[in-house]
Amino acid sequence: MIKKFLTFSIALLSLTSLEAMSQGKNKVIAHRGAWKNTGVTENTIGALEHAIKLGCYGSEFDVHMSADSVVFVHHDHAFKGTHIEKTNAKELSQIKLPDGEFMPTLEAYLKAGVKQKKTRLILEIKTSSISKERSLALATKCVELVKKMKAEKITDYIAFDFDVCLKVKELAPKAHVEYLNGDKTPAEIKAAGLSGIDYHYNVLKKNENYISEIRDLKLTTNVWTVNDESMMKWFLEKNVNYITTNEPELLLKISK
Ligand code: MG
């Protein structure tokens, strides 16, 4: 009788802690790092370090490839008229960003990221403005660099180009790859072998069913870019896996 009671209590306890774990799970992905409230420039190693210090689940960043095939971390295709894809690495390395940091290479960024294991690196492979071939070449370079820097275990990939997502999955079958563009159904994502969706909040507000469908398929839902407190609460209630935001401090506070 006592034994039965004990078994029941342990089962109940583990169930309760499992529920608590999933509810209190850190879902916060800092969009381009934690820059908005910290005074550093977005997409810099400084912004990554602030996201790590805050204890975010992940820190998102964007990459492009120089004319001579070096990968740089930056959001836009160009910086003050210098087009990344049409410029060599030597010249790009001289670019000073608003907070005084140099535009980081992906290699330097990963080197900073692998110093810790808590915050994941959410690598967005930007679509080339020149050609599909360059988008796929960038995807290949990213997977190679992540392997070289021993960052595979803490790196996830996102991309707007579906073929880029497929390329990453082909080269790194174990990698977590989410599609950004919003035009594929959960069933299509599953059929393609991808890990989940990372859609704009309007897409998920219009297609609320995607969140439960994705969960049933054992894939993940990430949503961008949620900066408004009431919308954060809406997505927390829907229990999406991750929320990408420019306000990681606020989201961390309300999701505790
Ligand atoms: Mg991005």
py3Dmol code that shows the C-alpha trace and the ligand (Angstrom):
import py3Dmol

protein = """\
ATOM      1  CA  MET A   1       0.000   0.000   0.000  1.00  0.00           C
ATOM      2  CA  ILE A   2       2.764   2.404   1.004  1.00  0.00           C
ATOM      3  CA  LYS A   3       4.704   1.392  -2.075  1.00  0.00           C
ATOM      4  CA  LYS A   4       1.691   2.062  -4.290  1.00  0.00           C
ATOM      5  CA  PHE A   5       1.172   5.449  -2.687  1.00  0.00           C
ATOM      6  CA  LEU A   6       4.822   6.333  -3.178  1.00  0.00           C
ATOM      7  CA  THR A   7       4.769   5.338  -6.849  1.00  0.00           C
ATOM      8  CA  PHE A   8       1.623   7.430  -7.340  1.00  0.00           C
ATOM      9  CA  SER A   9       3.187  10.433  -5.555  1.00  0.00           C
ATOM     10  CA  ILE A  10       6.370  10.249  -7.616  1.00  0.00           C
ATOM     11  CA  ALA A  11       4.340  10.015 -10.835  1.00  0.00           C
ATOM     12  CA  LEU A  12       2.245  13.017  -9.783  1.00  0.00           C
ATOM     13  CA  LEU A  13       5.336  14.983  -8.791  1.00  0.00           C
ATOM     14  CA  SER A  14       7.132  14.382 -12.079  1.00  0.00           C
ATOM     15  CA  LEU A  15       3.975  15.311 -14.005  1.00  0.00           C
ATOM     16  CA  THR A  16       3.661  18.571 -12.080  1.00  0.00           C
ATOM     17  CA  SER A  17       7.306  19.496 -12.544  1.00  0.00           C
ATOM     18  CA  LEU A  18       7.074  18.645 -16.249  1.00  0.00           C
ATOM     19  CA  GLU A  19       4.142  21.033 -16.609  1.00  0.00           C
ATOM     20  CA  ALA A  20       5.956  23.709 -14.662  1.00  0.00           C
ATOM     21  CA  MET A  21       9.009  23.225 -16.825  1.00  0.00           C
ATOM     22  CA  SER A  22       7.117  23.660 -20.084  1.00  0.00           C
ATOM     23  CA  GLN A  23       5.263  26.733 -18.764  1.00  0.00           C
ATOM     24  CA  GLY A  24       8.341  28.422 -17.360  1.00  0.00           C
ATOM     25  CA  LYS A  25      10.499  27.444 -20.318  1.00  0.00           C
ATOM     26  CA  ASN A  26      12.603  30.307 -21.603  1.00  0.00           C
ATOM     27  CA  LYS A  27      11.143  31.270 -24.997  1.00  0.00           C
ATOM     28  CA  VAL A  28      12.999  34.540 -25.465  1.00  0.00           C
ATOM     29  CA  ILE A  29      15.000  35.123 -28.631  1.00  0.00           C
ATOM     30  CA  ALA A  30      16.695  38.514 -28.789  1.00  0.00           C
ATOM     31  CA  HIS A  31      16.186  39.859 -32.336  1.00  0.00           C
ATOM     32  CA  ARG A  32      19.616  40.901 -33.705  1.00  0.00           C
ATOM     33  CA  GLY A  33      20.916  40.497 -30.138  1.00  0.00           C
ATOM     34  CA  ALA A  34      20.010  42.646 -27.122  1.00  0.00           C
ATOM     35  CA  TRP A  35      20.739  46.122 -28.507  1.00  0.00           C
ATOM     36  CA  LYS A  36      17.692  48.325 -28.070  1.00  0.00           C
ATOM     37  CA  ASN A  37      17.986  48.944 -24.340  1.00  0.00           C
ATOM     38  CA  THR A  38      21.734  48.387 -23.959  1.00  0.00           C
ATOM     39  CA  GLY A  39      23.254  51.070 -26.196  1.00  0.00           C
ATOM     40  CA  VAL A  40      25.157  48.699 -28.477  1.00  0.00           C
ATOM     41  CA  THR A  41      24.567  48.295 -32.210  1.00  0.00           C
ATOM     42  CA  GLU A  42      22.342  45.451 -33.451  1.00  0.00           C
ATOM     43  CA  ASN A  43      24.035  42.377 -34.932  1.00  0.00           C
ATOM     44  CA  THR A  44      27.319  42.931 -33.103  1.00  0.00           C
ATOM     45  CA  ILE A  45      29.236  40.692 -30.716  1.00  0.00           C
ATOM     46  CA  GLY A  46      28.333  43.255 -28.019  1.00  0.00           C
ATOM     47  CA  ALA A  47      24.620  42.696 -28.723  1.00  0.00           C
ATOM     48  CA  LEU A  48      25.157  38.928 -28.507  1.00  0.00           C
ATOM     49  CA  GLU A  49      26.987  39.278 -25.199  1.00  0.00           C
ATOM     50  CA  HIS A  50      24.141  41.349 -23.744  1.00  0.00           C
ATOM     51  CA  ALA A  51      21.616  38.670 -24.818  1.00  0.00           C
ATOM     52  CA  ILE A  52      23.786  36.041 -23.101  1.00  0.00           C
ATOM     53  CA  LYS A  53      24.065  38.169 -19.960  1.00  0.00           C
ATOM     54  CA  LEU A  54      20.275  38.588 -19.860  1.00  0.00           C
ATOM     55  CA  GLY A  55      19.875  34.810 -20.081  1.00  0.00           C
ATOM     56  CA  CYS A  56      17.918  34.708 -23.345  1.00  0.00           C
ATOM     57  CA  TYR A  57      17.130  31.309 -24.850  1.00  0.00           C
ATOM     58  CA  GLY A  58      18.580  32.544 -28.127  1.00  0.00           C
ATOM     59  CA  SER A  59      20.176  35.488 -29.870  1.00  0.00           C
ATOM     60  CA  GLU A  60      19.254  36.004 -33.517  1.00  0.00           C
ATOM     61  CA  PHE A  61      21.576  37.524 -36.140  1.00  0.00           C
ATOM     62  CA  ASP A  62      21.799  37.942 -39.930  1.00  0.00           C
ATOM     63  CA  VAL A  63      24.554  37.082 -42.371  1.00  0.00           C
ATOM     64  CA  HIS A  64      25.634  37.984 -45.920  1.00  0.00           C
ATOM     65  CA  MET A  65      28.598  36.876 -48.043  1.00  0.00           C
ATOM     66  CA  SER A  66      31.275  39.249 -49.378  1.00  0.00           C
ATOM     67  CA  ALA A  67      32.367  39.295 -53.035  1.00  0.00           C
ATOM     68  CA  ASP A  68      35.299  37.031 -52.067  1.00  0.00           C
ATOM     69  CA  SER A  69      33.085  34.614 -50.076  1.00  0.00           C
ATOM     70  CA  VAL A  70      33.687  35.710 -46.461  1.00  0.00           C
ATOM     71  CA  VAL A  71      30.572  35.697 -44.273  1.00  0.00           C
ATOM     72  CA  PHE A  72      29.726  38.884 -42.351  1.00  0.00           C
ATOM     73  CA  VAL A  73      27.113  39.566 -39.677  1.00  0.00           C
ATOM     74  CA  HIS A  74      24.829  42.451 -40.678  1.00  0.00           C
ATOM     75  CA  HIS A  75      21.136  42.973 -41.376  1.00  0.00           C
ATOM     76  CA  ASP A  76      20.953  45.096 -44.519  1.00  0.00           C
ATOM     77  CA  HIS A  77      22.517  44.246 -47.863  1.00  0.00           C
ATOM     78  CA  ALA A  78      24.572  47.446 -47.653  1.00  0.00           C
ATOM     79  CA  PHE A  79      26.147  49.703 -45.029  1.00  0.00           C
ATOM     80  CA  LYS A  80      26.295  53.420 -45.917  1.00  0.00           C
ATOM     81  CA  GLY A  81      26.376  52.634 -49.624  1.00  0.00           C
ATOM     82  CA  THR A  82      28.853  49.746 -49.369  1.00  0.00           C
ATOM     83  CA  HIS A  83      27.126  46.664 -50.784  1.00  0.00           C
ATOM     84  CA  ILE A  84      28.359  43.634 -48.827  1.00  0.00           C
ATOM     85  CA  GLU A  85      27.973  41.143 -51.672  1.00  0.00           C
ATOM     86  CA  LYS A  86      29.882  43.371 -54.083  1.00  0.00           C
ATOM     87  CA  THR A  87      32.764  44.236 -51.724  1.00  0.00           C
ATOM     88  CA  ASN A  88      35.814  42.242 -50.640  1.00  0.00           C
ATOM     89  CA  ALA A  89      36.351  41.154 -47.034  1.00  0.00           C
ATOM     90  CA  LYS A  90      39.395  43.381 -46.543  1.00  0.00           C
ATOM     91  CA  GLU A  91      37.347  46.502 -47.151  1.00  0.00           C
ATOM     92  CA  LEU A  92      34.337  45.246 -45.161  1.00  0.00           C
ATOM     93  CA  SER A  93      36.540  44.509 -42.128  1.00  0.00           C
ATOM     94  CA  GLN A  94      37.352  48.236 -41.926  1.00  0.00           C
ATOM     95  CA  ILE A  95      33.706  49.237 -41.498  1.00  0.00           C
ATOM     96  CA  LYS A  96      33.016  50.745 -38.106  1.00  0.00           C
ATOM     97  CA  LEU A  97      29.445  50.427 -36.888  1.00  0.00           C
ATOM     98  CA  PRO A  98      27.641  53.215 -34.928  1.00  0.00           C
ATOM     99  CA  ASP A  99      28.847  51.948 -31.512  1.00  0.00           C
ATOM    100  CA  GLY A 100      32.482  51.785 -32.666  1.00  0.00           C
ATOM    101  CA  GLU A 101      32.643  48.008 -33.195  1.00  0.00           C
ATOM    102  CA  PHE A 102      33.818  46.626 -36.519  1.00  0.00           C
ATOM    103  CA  MET A 103      31.318  44.694 -38.610  1.00  0.00           C
ATOM    104  CA  PRO A 104      31.927  41.139 -37.341  1.00  0.00           C
ATOM    105  CA  THR A 105      32.682  38.155 -39.498  1.00  0.00           C
ATOM    106  CA  LEU A 106      30.603  35.052 -38.811  1.00  0.00           C
ATOM    107  CA  GLU A 107      33.769  33.327 -37.637  1.00  0.00           C
ATOM    108  CA  ALA A 108      34.460  35.980 -34.969  1.00  0.00           C
ATOM    109  CA  TYR A 109      30.801  35.954 -33.950  1.00  0.00           C
ATOM    110  CA  LEU A 110      30.726  32.162 -33.506  1.00  0.00           C
ATOM    111  CA  LYS A 111      33.994  32.328 -31.568  1.00  0.00           C
ATOM    112  CA  ALA A 112      32.296  34.644 -29.064  1.00  0.00           C
ATOM    113  CA  GLY A 113      29.156  32.491 -29.015  1.00  0.00           C
ATOM    114  CA  VAL A 114      30.840  29.166 -28.247  1.00  0.00           C
ATOM    115  CA  LYS A 115      32.373  30.551 -25.054  1.00  0.00           C
ATOM    116  CA  GLN A 116      29.067  29.613 -23.426  1.00  0.00           C
ATOM    117  CA  LYS A 117      26.359  26.980 -23.809  1.00  0.00           C
ATOM    118  CA  LYS A 118      23.222  28.636 -22.429  1.00  0.00           C
ATOM    119  CA  THR A 119      22.116  31.018 -25.179  1.00  0.00           C
ATOM    120  CA  ARG A 120      21.562  29.550 -28.637  1.00  0.00           C
ATOM    121  CA  LEU A 121      22.828  31.253 -31.768  1.00  0.00           C
ATOM    122  CA  ILE A 122      19.931  31.758 -34.183  1.00  0.00           C
ATOM    123  CA  LEU A 123      21.625  32.207 -37.541  1.00  0.00           C
ATOM    124  CA  GLU A 124      19.546  33.858 -40.272  1.00  0.00           C
ATOM    125  CA  ILE A 125      20.928  33.179 -43.734  1.00  0.00           C
ATOM    126  CA  LYS A 126      19.945  36.222 -45.799  1.00  0.00           C
ATOM    127  CA  THR A 127      18.780  35.780 -49.368  1.00  0.00           C
ATOM    128  CA  SER A 128      21.334  37.015 -51.902  1.00  0.00           C
ATOM    129  CA  SER A 129      20.352  40.077 -53.924  1.00  0.00           C
ATOM    130  CA  ILE A 130      22.473  38.732 -56.785  1.00  0.00           C
ATOM    131  CA  SER A 131      21.567  35.086 -57.391  1.00  0.00           C
ATOM    132  CA  LYS A 132      20.092  31.860 -56.043  1.00  0.00           C
ATOM    133  CA  GLU A 133      23.559  30.304 -56.408  1.00  0.00           C
ATOM    134  CA  ARG A 134      25.005  32.839 -53.978  1.00  0.00           C
ATOM    135  CA  SER A 135      22.209  32.174 -51.462  1.00  0.00           C
ATOM    136  CA  LEU A 136      23.001  28.456 -51.583  1.00  0.00           C
ATOM    137  CA  ALA A 137      26.758  29.109 -51.450  1.00  0.00           C
ATOM    138  CA  LEU A 138      26.197  31.234 -48.332  1.00  0.00           C
ATOM    139  CA  ALA A 139      24.173  28.411 -46.754  1.00  0.00           C
ATOM    140  CA  THR A 140      27.034  25.991 -47.453  1.00  0.00           C
ATOM    141  CA  LYS A 141      29.604  28.430 -46.009  1.00  0.00           C
ATOM    142  CA  CYS A 142      27.523  28.885 -42.844  1.00  0.00           C
ATOM    143  CA  VAL A 143      27.236  25.144 -42.206  1.00  0.00           C
ATOM    144  CA  GLU A 144      31.001  24.737 -42.803  1.00  0.00           C
ATOM    145  CA  LEU A 145      31.900  27.582 -40.432  1.00  0.00           C
ATOM    146  CA  VAL A 146      29.545  26.381 -37.702  1.00  0.00           C
ATOM    147  CA  LYS A 147      31.221  22.971 -37.945  1.00  0.00           C
ATOM    148  CA  LYS A 148      34.729  24.481 -37.994  1.00  0.00           C
ATOM    149  CA  MET A 149      34.040  26.619 -34.924  1.00  0.00           C
ATOM    150  CA  LYS A 150      32.437  23.662 -33.102  1.00  0.00           C
ATOM    151  CA  ALA A 151      29.182  25.582 -32.722  1.00  0.00           C
ATOM    152  CA  GLU A 152      26.846  22.875 -34.076  1.00  0.00           C
ATOM    153  CA  LYS A 153      25.304  22.125 -30.699  1.00  0.00           C
ATOM    154  CA  ILE A 154      24.264  25.705 -30.012  1.00  0.00           C
ATOM    155  CA  THR A 155      23.361  26.940 -33.514  1.00  0.00           C
ATOM    156  CA  ASP A 156      19.914  26.946 -35.151  1.00  0.00           C
ATOM    157  CA  TYR A 157      19.208  28.178 -38.678  1.00  0.00           C
ATOM    158  CA  ILE A 158      16.441  30.341 -40.133  1.00  0.00           C
ATOM    159  CA  ALA A 159      15.926  31.582 -43.714  1.00  0.00           C
ATOM    160  CA  PHE A 160      13.314  33.162 -45.998  1.00  0.00           C
ATOM    161  CA  ASP A 161      14.499  31.128 -48.992  1.00  0.00           C
ATOM    162  CA  PHE A 162      12.960  27.657 -48.796  1.00  0.00           C
ATOM    163  CA  ASP A 163      15.775  26.171 -50.904  1.00  0.00           C
ATOM    164  CA  VAL A 164      18.301  27.552 -48.421  1.00  0.00           C
ATOM    165  CA  CYS A 165      16.453  25.779 -45.574  1.00  0.00           C
ATOM    166  CA  LEU A 166      16.529  22.528 -47.564  1.00  0.00           C
ATOM    167  CA  LYS A 167      20.236  22.997 -48.320  1.00  0.00           C
ATOM    168  CA  VAL A 168      21.099  23.398 -44.622  1.00  0.00           C
ATOM    169  CA  LYS A 169      19.073  20.282 -43.757  1.00  0.00           C
ATOM    170  CA  GLU A 170      20.871  18.347 -46.507  1.00  0.00           C
ATOM    171  CA  LEU A 171      24.316  19.413 -45.248  1.00  0.00           C
ATOM    172  CA  ALA A 172      23.499  19.232 -41.526  1.00  0.00           C
ATOM    173  CA  PRO A 173      20.612  16.774 -41.046  1.00  0.00           C
ATOM    174  CA  LYS A 174      20.624  17.202 -37.259  1.00  0.00           C
ATOM    175  CA  ALA A 175      20.391  20.995 -37.378  1.00  0.00           C
ATOM    176  CA  HIS A 176      17.249  22.799 -36.237  1.00  0.00           C
ATOM    177  CA  VAL A 177      16.006  24.716 -39.289  1.00  0.00           C
ATOM    178  CA  GLU A 178      12.960  26.996 -39.311  1.00  0.00           C
ATOM    179  CA  TYR A 179      11.391  28.632 -42.359  1.00  0.00           C
ATOM    180  CA  LEU A 180      10.621  32.369 -42.222  1.00  0.00           C
ATOM    181  CA  ASN A 181       8.535  33.332 -45.215  1.00  0.00           C
ATOM    182  CA  GLY A 182       5.067  32.395 -43.938  1.00  0.00           C
ATOM    183  CA  ASP A 183       3.763  30.813 -47.150  1.00  0.00           C
ATOM    184  CA  LYS A 184       4.044  27.107 -46.268  1.00  0.00           C
ATOM    185  CA  THR A 185       1.554  25.092 -44.225  1.00  0.00           C
ATOM    186  CA  PRO A 186       2.686  22.984 -41.259  1.00  0.00           C
ATOM    187  CA  ALA A 187       2.138  19.850 -43.386  1.00  0.00           C
ATOM    188  CA  GLU A 188       4.442  21.224 -46.105  1.00  0.00           C
ATOM    189  CA  ILE A 189       7.120  22.052 -43.517  1.00  0.00           C
ATOM    190  CA  LYS A 190       6.893  18.513 -42.119  1.00  0.00           C
ATOM    191  CA  ALA A 191       6.993  16.924 -45.597  1.00  0.00           C
ATOM    192  CA  ALA A 192      10.133  18.919 -46.438  1.00  0.00           C
ATOM    193  CA  GLY A 193      11.869  17.616 -43.295  1.00  0.00           C
ATOM    194  CA  LEU A 194      12.302  21.041 -41.701  1.00  0.00           C
ATOM    195  CA  SER A 195      12.166  21.585 -37.926  1.00  0.00           C
ATOM    196  CA  GLY A 196       9.511  24.276 -37.709  1.00  0.00           C
ATOM    197  CA  ILE A 197       8.181  27.679 -38.669  1.00  0.00           C
ATOM    198  CA  ASP A 198       9.387  31.133 -37.700  1.00  0.00           C
ATOM    199  CA  TYR A 199       6.570  33.335 -39.019  1.00  0.00           C
ATOM    200  CA  HIS A 200       5.583  36.987 -38.776  1.00  0.00           C
ATOM    201  CA  TYR A 201       2.959  37.517 -36.063  1.00  0.00           C
ATOM    202  CA  ASN A 202       0.336  38.549 -38.646  1.00  0.00           C
ATOM    203  CA  VAL A 203       0.635  35.160 -40.374  1.00  0.00           C
ATOM    204  CA  LEU A 204       0.104  33.329 -37.069  1.00  0.00           C
ATOM    205  CA  LYS A 205      -2.729  35.649 -35.987  1.00  0.00           C
ATOM    206  CA  LYS A 206      -4.483  34.881 -39.296  1.00  0.00           C
ATOM    207  CA  ASN A 207      -3.676  31.161 -39.092  1.00  0.00           C
ATOM    208  CA  GLU A 208      -3.968  30.429 -35.379  1.00  0.00           C
ATOM    209  CA  ASN A 209      -4.477  26.733 -36.250  1.00  0.00           C
ATOM    210  CA  TYR A 210      -0.827  26.555 -37.426  1.00  0.00           C
ATOM    211  CA  ILE A 211       0.365  26.697 -33.797  1.00  0.00           C
ATOM    212  CA  SER A 212      -1.510  23.545 -32.716  1.00  0.00           C
ATOM    213  CA  GLU A 213      -0.913  21.797 -36.061  1.00  0.00           C
ATOM    214  CA  ILE A 214       2.835  22.384 -35.751  1.00  0.00           C
ATOM    215  CA  ARG A 215       2.751  21.110 -32.152  1.00  0.00           C
ATOM    216  CA  ASP A 216       0.866  17.959 -33.227  1.00  0.00           C
ATOM    217  CA  LEU A 217       3.536  17.358 -35.887  1.00  0.00           C
ATOM    218  CA  LYS A 218       6.194  17.635 -33.135  1.00  0.00           C
ATOM    219  CA  LEU A 219       7.741  20.667 -34.828  1.00  0.00           C
ATOM    220  CA  THR A 220       8.369  24.136 -33.363  1.00  0.00           C
ATOM    221  CA  THR A 221       6.765  27.563 -33.723  1.00  0.00           C
ATOM    222  CA  ASN A 222       8.783  30.746 -33.450  1.00  0.00           C
ATOM    223  CA  VAL A 223       7.234  34.184 -34.113  1.00  0.00           C
ATOM    224  CA  TRP A 224       8.765  37.521 -35.151  1.00  0.00           C
ATOM    225  CA  THR A 225       9.073  40.338 -34.206  1.00  0.00           C
ATOM    226  CA  VAL A 226       6.866  40.725 -31.126  1.00  0.00           C
ATOM    227  CA  ASN A 227       7.631  43.942 -29.220  1.00  0.00           C
ATOM    228  CA  ASP A 228       4.219  44.758 -27.785  1.00  0.00           C
ATOM    229  CA  GLU A 229       3.383  43.471 -24.297  1.00  0.00           C
ATOM    230  CA  SER A 230      -0.217  42.447 -25.037  1.00  0.00           C
ATOM    231  CA  MET A 231       0.884  40.535 -28.122  1.00  0.00           C
ATOM    232  CA  MET A 232       3.670  38.854 -26.142  1.00  0.00           C
ATOM    233  CA  LYS A 233       0.996  37.687 -23.678  1.00  0.00           C
ATOM    234  CA  TRP A 234      -1.204  36.409 -26.528  1.00  0.00           C
ATOM    235  CA  PHE A 235       1.621  34.243 -27.895  1.00  0.00           C
ATOM    236  CA  LEU A 236       2.664  33.099 -24.403  1.00  0.00           C
ATOM    237  CA  GLU A 237      -0.917  31.948 -23.846  1.00  0.00           C
ATOM    238  CA  LYS A 238      -0.830  30.039 -27.138  1.00  0.00           C
ATOM    239  CA  ASN A 239       2.330  28.402 -25.778  1.00  0.00           C
ATOM    240  CA  VAL A 240       4.449  28.895 -28.908  1.00  0.00           C
ATOM    241  CA  ASN A 241       7.977  27.537 -28.528  1.00  0.00           C
ATOM    242  CA  TYR A 242       9.863  30.797 -29.075  1.00  0.00           C
ATOM    243  CA  ILE A 243       9.164  34.512 -29.380  1.00  0.00           C
ATOM    244  CA  THR A 244      11.635  36.744 -31.213  1.00  0.00           C
ATOM    245  CA  THR A 245      11.681  40.305 -29.897  1.00  0.00           C
ATOM    246  CA  ASN A 246      13.545  43.617 -29.772  1.00  0.00           C
ATOM    247  CA  GLU A 247      12.458  43.822 -26.107  1.00  0.00           C
ATOM    248  CA  PRO A 248      14.028  40.715 -24.522  1.00  0.00           C
ATOM    249  CA  GLU A 249      14.106  42.354 -21.063  1.00  0.00           C
ATOM    250  CA  LEU A 250      10.329  42.876 -21.073  1.00  0.00           C
ATOM    251  CA  LEU A 251       9.553  39.406 -22.446  1.00  0.00           C
ATOM    252  CA  LEU A 252      11.843  37.770 -19.867  1.00  0.00           C
ATOM    253  CA  LYS A 253      10.056  39.695 -17.123  1.00  0.00           C
ATOM    254  CA  ILE A 254       6.486  38.842 -18.141  1.00  0.00           C
ATOM    255  CA  SER A 255       7.169  35.221 -19.102  1.00  0.00           C
ATOM    256  CA  LYS A 256       8.621  34.204 -15.729  1.00  0.00           C
TER     257      LYS A 256
END
"""
ligand_1 = """\
1
MG
Mg 16.922 38.475 -38.988
"""
view = py3Dmol.view(width=600, height=400)
view.addModel(protein, "pdb")
view.setStyle({"model": 0}, {"cartoon": {"style": "trace"}})
view.addModel(ligand_1, "xyz")
view.setStyle({"model": 1}, {"stick": {}})
view.zoomTo()
view.show()
